Amino acid sequence: MLSITLTGLKLKNPLMLAAGIMGTTGGSLKRVAESGAGAVVTKSIGLEPKSGHSNPSMVEVDCGYLNAMGLPNPSYKNFQEEIDTAKEGDVPVIASIFGGCSLDFSEIASALRADAFELNVSCPHAHGYGSEIGTDQALVEDITRAVKDAVKVPVWVKLTPNVTDIKSIGLAAEHGGADAVVAINTIRGMAIDIESGYPILGNKFGGLSGRAIKPVAIKCVYDLYETLDIPVIGVGGISDWRDAVEFIMAGAQAVEIGSAVGNNINIFNDISSGMEAFLEEKEWTLDDIYGVAHEV
Ligand code: RRO
């Protein structure tokens, strides 16, 4: 009832693990796959091993989390084995990758075997990476095209909400040949400890995720659906089946779940059952609700 074909990939449901959560080892990705996810996305992988920003790198705030992990990863040169282990979970494995230029991205993508690539041009706190390049339309188009030329599998581009007009960046990805866009990465934010007066995160600022960002993500998905011809994948603050339905109504063909997986690894099964019961009661299919908010 919930199965879909997304950029050519067959998914048993439209609920995927978002990049950055339980995505650094093949074992944890496999565990999420076996817990009901339709697909899993790895932690973002770069050219060289990186230890990330200093601690604290994550803090709980009202309605969400602030993180400045700083792209910690073992390098693509040490990651194929993890992807192969994740594949034992029998769902598509999407490699999230990052770099500073199109050459970095194409080197990594051509070396890894994955079912699709998600290009991270949206991390809000990484000097020379992420949103520093993902706010430049020409760079986004160039990087997307370079990866499309280097691989035969679908290429998704994960967008930053930290821009005035996300539609123009989505269009740049589409012009570069992207098969889908993913919206959104975290929203730049900060917290200060009032006893000491110091910023709490080791990196001083970071990215906000969790419930607080859902309305921002919904608006981005809604706008991208109106503007683009390629599928939009929604992510940001999903914690129950109602949130997933809302994203699909806004125009997402599928969704990714991040922060909420930290509290409940069974969330994929919980959301699938909730969505199935809702659709059955309404006598609707996924197709009936897809983008329905645009019809009013
Ligand atoms: O590693 C991180 O600090 C990180 C990444 Br790569 C990202 O894309 N988004 C985010 O909030 N944190």
Residues whose N, C-alpha, C, O or C-beta is under 5 A from the ligand:
A	BS01	RRO	S44 N67 A68 M69 G70 L71 P72 S122 C123 P124 N185 T186 G207
